Amino acid sequence: MSFFALGVNHQTASVELREQIAFNPEKLTELLQQQSHHQILNDLVVVSTCNRTEVYAMSENVDIVLHWLAHVNGIDVKQLSNHVYRYENAQAVAHLMRVASGLDSLMLGEPQILGQVKTALSLAKDADTVSSELNKIFEYAFYAAKRVRSETAVGSHAVSMGYAVAQLALQVFSKPETLTIMVVAAGEMNSLVAKHLAEMGVGKVLICNRTRARSENLAQEIAHRVDVEIIEFDQLAENLHRADVISSCTGSLHQVIHYQDVKAALKKRRYQQMLLVDLAVPRDIDSKVESLDGVYLYGVDDLQTVIEENLAQRRQAAVEAEVMVNQLATELMTHQRVKGAGQTIHAYRAEGEVLAQEELSLALSQLDSGENAEDIIRSLTHRLTQKLLHPTSILLREAAKVEDPAYLEMMQQSLKDIAENRRKVKK
């Protein structure tokens, strides 16, 4: 039984094909529950996101996994085969670790994928398609992801606009808990800004949007982390002074934050510094505000430069992370092999104990019959030695038949080392 990873991602398949084999939780739950009673393939986890669909399974043959993935999605197996990647055992473990660590993501180092892999494992457990062996592989992958996050810089640099704004705010202001943030427009970009800053522990978030419904939706998403207040859009100018950080991304054709309004806000703040971030194109904020003392103004181009530099740093850190992942994958597979050898050793010792008991029973019977004790002991040790060494002799003869001499040489050296160690112990 081998561990396989098989799937497609943003590098190997078009979005159309990825859509064809994507699973929603409801469909996946039903399929896994059906598969849990299957005799051939019943030990599997499926990871399905917008950028990848992958099957991780314990199976006798990777083709079984491929045919299952094609069949449940109604796709020709030959068509799917042209786009899938396949990994086995150590390579499959390393791939799972890379995925969980964000090393295989479209956005290098993104943290969301780890939660998605954990959710996939949980879903498979609920459907009873996860053996203890498969579960251990996933738990070790989570351990590897944690090591990558804590010991390398793969995820430590901002590579999205939303996160870059949040990091910029923490660079300008040293105490996030004292900050009041204003997001002007509650679209996707500013929603990410608000969420990142809420997670970083800012004091308050002011939401200013043209439609109140969208403001309320964003407020509900972050209210459990931070104090939130909704401001009507026509009250924007008179509330600017309340914000330490302002992120604007309205999509308006005209500027919405004017020089005179910022100047007035700065005066009300008694010239405490302000950070203004303009994520809009065309721009929302009058560029002249940058001339005001105590005002920091950043635009999309400024942040893009930072993001490109940070992405380069992530790529450099990823090299170190790849080495770590490969080492951890090798360690896990070595541990699995040693564990398997331990079971074989236990069975071999048990068989030896059976042979010893048989010879002991015969010797005791001979003693009861009055035979010579010394002859009985000599005969017992000879027969027991022959029986215990017989399997080793067979293995050596079979090794000598193999064309590659390294196998026999390895066994011969191992036996010499065992004998040498035994002599050292006697001394």
N, C-alpha and C positions, 0 to 999 in steps of 0.2 A: 504493500500500500504506500503510495507516494502522495506528497503534497503538491498540488498544482495551482497555478494562478493563470487565468485565461480571460482576455477581455479586449475591449477597444477603448481608446480615449481620443482626446482632441488632436493627438499627433498622428493617429493611424486611420481615423475614419471621419467622414463628413458629418455635419450636424444632422443631415437627413438620415443617415444610417444610425447615428447615435440615438435619434428619436425613435427609430423602429425597435430598438432593443432596450430602451429605457423602461424601468419598472417604477410604478408608484407604490407606496407602502401597502395599499389594499390588494393590488394584484400580486405583489411579491409574497405577502403573507399567505394568500390562498395557494400559490404555487409551491411554496416551501412546505406547507402543511400536507399537500398531496405527495410531495417528494419524501417526506419523513417516513412514509410506509414503503418506499421503493427499496428493493433489495440491492440494486446495482449502484445507485447514486443517492445517498441519503445523509451525507456528511458534508454540508456546504454552507457558505456565506456569500451573499450577493451584495456588492457595493454598487449603487446606481446613483449618479449625480448628473448634472447638466453636461459635464465634461468627460464622463467615463461610465462604463458598465463593466464590472469585473466579477468573475466567479472564482472563489477560493474554495478548493475541495480536496478531501482525502479520497483518492480513487485509484483503481488499478490502471486506468488508461485515460489520458487527457482527451482522446477523441470522444469518450463518453460525455465529458463536460461540454465539449464543442457542440455535439449533436443535441444535447439538452437545451443549450442556449439558443440554438437555431430553431429548434422545434417549438419551444414555448412562445417564440416571437413570430412564428410563421415565416421564417426567412430560409432561403436555400442555403444549405450548409456550405456549399462551394463558394457562394458569394461572400458569406461571413468569414470563411477561412482566409480570404485574401486580405482581410483587414485586422485580424486578431493577432495579439502577441501571446506567447505561451512560455511559461516558466515552470521548472520542476525543482522540488526540494530546496536546496540552498538558494538558488536563483529566485525561486518563488517567495521564499521568506524575505530575501533582500528587497524584492519588489514591493511586498506588502509594507515593509518598514519604510521604504522610500515614499510610498503613497501616504501613509499615516503621518509622516514627518513633513509633508508638503514639498518634498523634493521632486515629485513627479507632477506637480500642479501647473496649470496654465500660468498662474501668478506664483512664482517661486516662493516657497516658505509660507504660503497662506495658511492660517490656523484652523479654518472651518472644517477642513477635510478630516481632521482627527475625530471631531465630534460625529461626522457623517459615518465614518468607519465604525465607531463605537455603536451608533444607532443600528447599523447593518448587522453587527454581531448580536445585539440585543434582540432584534427582530428574528434572526435565525434561531436563537436560543428559545424564544417563545414558541417557535414552530417545531422545536425538538429536532433540529438538523445539525447540531453541533456536538461532536464528541469531546471528551476531555482532552484528547491530543490536539484537536483543532483549536479548542479554546486556549490551550497553553501557547500555541503559536501566535494567536492574536494578542494575548496578554503580553507576550514578550515583545511584539511589535509596538504596543502602546508604551512599554518601558523604553524601547529604542527611540520612539518619537519624543518622549520626555527628555531623554539624554541629548538628543539633537537640539532641542529647544533650549536647554539649560547650559549646554557646553559649547555650542557654536553660535554664530551671529546670523544664522539663516533667517530667523524671524524677527530680528531686532531693529530693522531699518524700515521706515515708512515707504511703501511702494504703491499706495493708493491715495487719491486726493483726500478722501475723508480722513484717513489715518494721518496723512501728512499734516493736515490742518491741526489735528489734535496734538501731534508731536510738537508742532511749531508753537502752539499756545503754551505748552509746558516748558519750552525753551525760553520764551519771553517772560513768563510768570513762574516763580519758583513754588508757589503754594496753590495747587489746583483747587483745594477746598474753599478758598476765598473768592474764587472767580465766578462772575456772572457771564454767561454766554448768550449771545443772541444769534439765532439763525433766521435770516431773511429769505423766505421761501422754504417750504417743507417738502421739496422733491427728493429724489433718490440720493443725490449728492449730499445735501444738507442733512438728510436723515442719518446718513452714515457719520457725518461730522458730529451730530448731536449724540448719537449712540456711543461713539468712541470716547467723547469727552465725559459722558455720563459714567462710562465704565472706569474712567480715570479719576473719578471722584470730585468733579467740579461742584461748586455750591448751588448754582441755579442755572436753568436754561429758559430763555425767553424765546417763544416761537411766534414769528410774525409772517403771516401768509395771507394772500388775497382771499382764499376761501377758508372759512373756519373749520369745515369738516376735515380737511387734510391736516390742519394744525392739531385738531383733537385726536386724530389717528396717531400721529407721531407722539403726542403727549402721553397717550395710553401705553405706547411701547416703552417709554423710558421713565414713566412716573414712579416705578418701583425702585429706581436707582437714584433719582435726583428730584429736587424741587422744580416744578414746571409751572410756567405762567404763559398764557396765550395773550398776544397783543394784536389788536386790529391793525390792518395794513395802513390805514390813514392816520394812525398814531405812531408811526415809525419814527419820524424826526424827533418828536418830543420825548421819546424813550431811549434815544441813542446813548445818552449820558449814563444810563444804568449799566451798560455793558462794558466789560473789560475786553471781550473778544467778540467780533462781529464777523459772521460768515454769510456772504450774500451770493445767491445763485438763482435769480428770478427768471431769466430768459426774456426779460423785457427789452423792448427796442430802445428804451430811454433810461438814463441814469436814475436810480432811485435813492441814492445816498449822495447828498450834495456837499460841496466844500463848506458853505456857510453853516449848514446843520451840524457838521462834525466840529467845526470851530466853536459853535455855541455849546455843544455837548462837552467839549474839552474844558471849556470855562466852568461849566457846572460841576465838573469832576475835580475842579481845582488843579487841573493839568496833570492828573494821574494818567499814566501811559495807557494807550489803547492799541489793540491789534486788530486790523481790518484785513479780511481776506476776500478777494473778489474772484469767485469761481465762474462768473458768467461771461459769456461771449455773445453779443456785445457786452462791454463792461457795465456793472451796476454802480460802481463807485467812482466819483470824480477823481481823476489821477492827481489833481492839485492838493488833495488832503495829505499827500506824502510830505509836503513842505511844512506841515504843522509840527512844531516841536512836541515830542511825546507820542506821535502817531507812527505806527509801523504799518505799511501797506504792502500786501503781497498779491500778485496776480497769478493766473493759470501758468504762464511761462516760468515764473519764479519757482513755483511748486514742481513743475515738470522737470526742471533742472535738478532739483533736490531728489526727486523720485528716481531719475536716471542714475545719479551718483549712488543712491542707496541700493538700487537694483544691482549695480556692479559689485557693491560690497557683499550683497547676498550671494551672488554667483561665486565670488571668491570663497565665502564661507561654506558654500555648498560642496566644494571640493573636499574640505575637511570632513563634512558631514557624510559624504559618500564613503569615505574610508572607514568611518565609525560604523556605518550601517553594514558594510560588508564584513567587518570584524565580528559584529554582534550576530549576524546571520550565521557565520561559520561557527561561532561559539554554541549557538542553539542547536545546529545540526550535529555538532560533535557530542553535545550533551545527550541528544536523542539516540545517537549510535551507541554511546556508552551505556545508556539505559537499556537499550535492546540487548547489548552484550551481557549486561547484568542478569537479565532474565535467562539467557542461554547458560551462563555460568551456574545460576541457581539450579536449573534443571540438570546440568551435568553433575553437580555435587550431590543432588538427590539420587541420581542414578548410581553414583559411587557409593553412597550410603547403603543402597539396596544390595549392591554387590558385596559390601563389607559384612552386612548382616547375614547374607547367605553363607559366606565363607565361615563366619563365626559360628553359626548354627551347626555347620558340618564339623568344625573342629571340636566343639563341645560334645557332639554326638560321638566322635572318635575317642575323646578322652573318657567318656562314660563307658565305652567298650573296652577300655584298658590298654589302648594303643600307646606307643611311646610318645611322651609329650614333646620332646625335642623334634622328632620327625613330623609331628602334627603341625608345630609352629613353622618349621621350614616349608612344609607343603602349603600351608595357608598363605604365607608371605609370597611364595612363588606364584600361586594361582591368582592372588589378588593383584600382584604387580602386572602379570600378563593381561588380565582383564582391563585394568585401568589404563595401561599404556597402548592397548590394541587400537583405540580410535586415533591416537596421535600417530601411530605407525602408518595407518591407512592414509591420513591426511598428508604425511610426508611423501608417501609413494605417489599419491595423486598430484601433489605439487611438482614432483619430478617429471611428470608427464606433460605439464604445461609448457608451451613454447617459450614463454617469458621466464627467464631464470630468476628474476627478481623476487617472485613469489616464494620459491623454495629458499632462496638466500635469506629472505626476511624471516621465515619460520626457523631456519637453522640458527640464525643469530639470536632470535628470541629464546630458543631452548638453551643456547649457550649462556645467555644473560641470566636465565632462571637458575641454571646450575651454579653459576658464579655467585649469585646472590645467596643461594643456599649455603655454599661453602663459607661465605663471609659471616653468615649468621651463626654457623657452628663455632667459628673462631671466637 
